[in-house]
């Protein structure tokens, strides 16, 4: 099964979702680009 691909909004690097998103205990997620290190924290999910 193939993971969804996520594109960095800053450098447009594409990577699998599992490589760029980290779940937090408060049901939000953190995005971090492995290419340019651009980070977005506290992204709300449908449960958060």
C-alpha positions as CSV (number, residue, x, y, z in Angstrom):
1,X,0.0,0.0,0.0
2,X,1.4,3.4,-1.0
3,X,1.5,6.2,1.4
4,X,0.1,9.6,0.4
5,X,2.6,12.2,-0.9
6,X,3.0,15.5,0.9
7,X,4.6,18.6,-0.8
8,X,6.4,21.2,1.2
9,X,4.8,24.6,0.8
10,X,8.2,26.3,0.9
11,X,10.6,24.3,-1.3
12,X,8.0,22.0,-3.0
13,X,10.0,18.9,-2.0
14,X,7.7,15.8,-2.1
15,X,7.9,13.0,0.5
16,X,5.6,10.3,1.9
17,X,3.3,11.5,4.7
18,X,5.0,9.2,7.3
19,X,8.3,11.0,6.7
20,X,7.1,14.6,7.2
21,X,4.2,14.4,9.8
22,X,4.6,13.7,13.5
23,X,1.5,13.1,15.7
24,X,1.4,15.0,19.0
25,X,-0.4,13.8,22.1
26,X,-3.0,16.6,21.9
27,X,-4.1,15.2,18.5
28,X,-2.4,17.9,16.5
29,X,0.4,17.2,14.1
30,X,3.8,18.7,13.2
31,X,5.0,19.0,9.6
32,X,8.8,19.2,9.0
33,X,10.4,19.1,5.6
34,X,13.4,16.9,5.4
35,X,14.9,18.9,2.6
36,X,14.7,22.6,3.8
37,X,13.6,22.0,7.5
38,X,10.5,24.2,7.1
39,X,8.3,23.4,10.1
40,X,4.6,24.0,10.8
41,X,3.5,23.1,14.4
42,X,0.1,22.5,15.9
43,X,-1.8,21.6,12.7
44,X,-5.3,20.7,13.9
45,X,-6.8,17.4,12.8
46,X,-10.5,16.5,12.5
47,X,-10.2,15.0,16.1
48,X,-8.2,17.9,17.5
